[in-house]
Amino acid sequence: MARTAGSHSDITGPKVRAAALKLFAKQGFAAVSMREIAREVGVQVGALYNYTTDKQSLLYDLMQSHLEALLEAFEDDPAADPQARLQHFVQFHIGFHHDRPDAVFIAYMELRNLTPENFARIEALRRQYEDKLEAILQAGVAGGVFAVADTKIATMAVIAMLTGVSTWFRAGGRLSLDDVQAQYIQIVRKAVSVSA
């Protein structure tokens, strides 16, 4: 398929993704048309298909990119103390997601709009990240520093709580991001029965 005259894939491609991210987060995937995305980018609707197969592919690409960046950015030292590893996870999760509120919203709220095949692939990436926290909790239970009856449930509860910060925290408010991270570290430690 020929590229639209004057377009540049290295510029227009990212603009298409950025426009889709903004519109999906604001209006919801189902309410956004390819025509609206094209208007936001400033191209004809037909030109979008030089950069994506369809709207579903755009949604999947946004989720996949977010989760792959998350997995690539997180570093854990299995030999470190489980309490230190848990503190690092809390700080990392809140900090990483704070900078990407639209991507976080889409990654959690638009799962229902994925095809079964795309859902399975995204779910596998999510599970890889969840497994990192569960490994920390399992190490703490094995070491006698965490008291968690079911590490899978605790993992899901902690991630849900931490992810929620991106929905309400705004820079310039009463607390800094560092303050919020510090308080959440205390909350999570208490939730898994670690003394603060």
N, C-alpha and C positions, 0 to 999 in steps of 0.2 A: 504494500500500500504506500503510495507516495506521500511524503510529508508536505504539509501546507507550506507554501512559499513564505519565506521569512521566519519560519519557526525554528527553534533550536531545541533538540530533545533534552539537552542537559539543563535547559532553563524551563521549558514548558512542562516537561515531565514532573519535576518537583512542584511546579505551580498547580498542576492538576491534583496531585496528592494533597497539597496544602489546602486547596479549595474544598476538596472532598472531606478532609478532616474537619475543617471549620463548619461546613454545612451539615455533615452527619451529626456532629456534636450539638449543634444549635437546634436543628429541626428534627433529627432522627433519620435513620437510613431510609425508611419506607417513604418518607415525605419528600425526599430530595430526588429530583430528576437529573438526568444527564444534561439536559438543557440548562438547568440552573448552574451546574458545575461549569459548563462551557461559558456561561455568562460571567461567572465569577473570575474565570481565568482570562476571559477576553478573546476567546476563539470561537469558531463555528462548532456546533455540536458534533459534526462529522469528524472534526480534527481530533476530538478526544480519543477516538478509536485508534489513533496512531500511538497512543500511550497506555491504553488499557483495553482489554477485551470487552468488559461490561462493568456495570456498577457493582456487581457481586465481587468481581476480581479486585476492584478498588478497595472494597471493604476488607476483603481477606488480606490484601497487601498491607493495608494500614495496621491491621492487628498483628500480622506476622512480623512486620518491621519493628513494631513496639516491643513485642515479646522477645525477639532476637536481640534487640538492643539491651533490654533488661537482663537477659541471661549473660550477654557478653560483658556487661558492666559490673555485675556482681562478682565479688571475689570472696572466698571463704577459705580459712585455714583449718582443716579438720583436726590438726594437732593442737590447736589453741584451746583455751578454756571455754567450755560451752556458754558460760555467762558472758564472756567477752564476745563470742561469736553471735550470740543473741542480740547483744547491744548493737553490734555492727549491722546486723540484718535490719533492725528497727530503724536505725539512722539512715541506712542506705535506701530502704524502701520508701520512707517518707520523703527524703531528699530527691530521689529519682522521679517519683511520681508528681511531686510538687511542680516540677518544671514542665510537665506534660499533661495538664488537666483534660484537654480534649481527647488525647490518645487514651488516657485512663478511662474516661467515660465510655468511649467507643468499645474499648477492649472488654469492658464488663457488661455494658448495657445492650450491645448490639449482637451478642452471641446468637440470639434467637433468629437473627436474619441471615445467618450463614447456611449454606447448603450442608447436608450431612457430611459430605467429604471434607469440606473446608472446616466445619466444626470439629471434626475428629483431629485434623492437623493442628488447629489452634489449641484444642484441649490438651494435646500431647505436649505442646510448648509450655502451656500453663502448668501442667503437671511437673515438668522438669524444674520449674522455679519453685513450686510448692515443695517438691522433694528436698530442695536445699534447706528450707526451714525445718522440715520434718527431721532431716538428718541431725540438725542442731539440737532439736528437742529430744530426739532419741539418745544422743550422746549425753545430754544432761540427765535424762532419766537413768541411763546406765551408770553414770557417775554419782548418782544420788543427790544431785543438786536441783533437779527439777522433779516435781511430783505431778505428772500428767497421766490420767487414766487412759486416754486415747490420743496418741500423738497426731493422728490424721485430723481428728476433730479440732484439736488445739491449733494445728497448722491453719486450717480454714478460718477459724475464729480470729486468730491473730492477723492474718492477711486481710480479712475483711475490715477489721478495725483500723489497721494502718492505712489501707487504701482510702478509707472514708475521709482522711485528713484532706485529701486533694479536693474534696467537694466543699469544704467550708473555710479552710485556711487561706488568708490573703495577707501578703506582705504589707507591712505598714500598720498592722493592727496592734492590739494590746500586747501580744506576744510575738517574739521573733521565731523564725523557723527552728533555731537552735533550742529555744525554750520549749517549743512543742515537742521536738524530738526527745528532749530530756524527760519531759513528763510522760511521754508514751513509753519510754524505756522503763520507767518506774511502774506504769500500769501493766505492761506486758510481763515484767518480772513477777509482780504480785499474782498475775493470772496463772502463771505456771509454778507458783509457790516458791519463788526465789526471793530470798530476803533482799530488800532494796539496798 
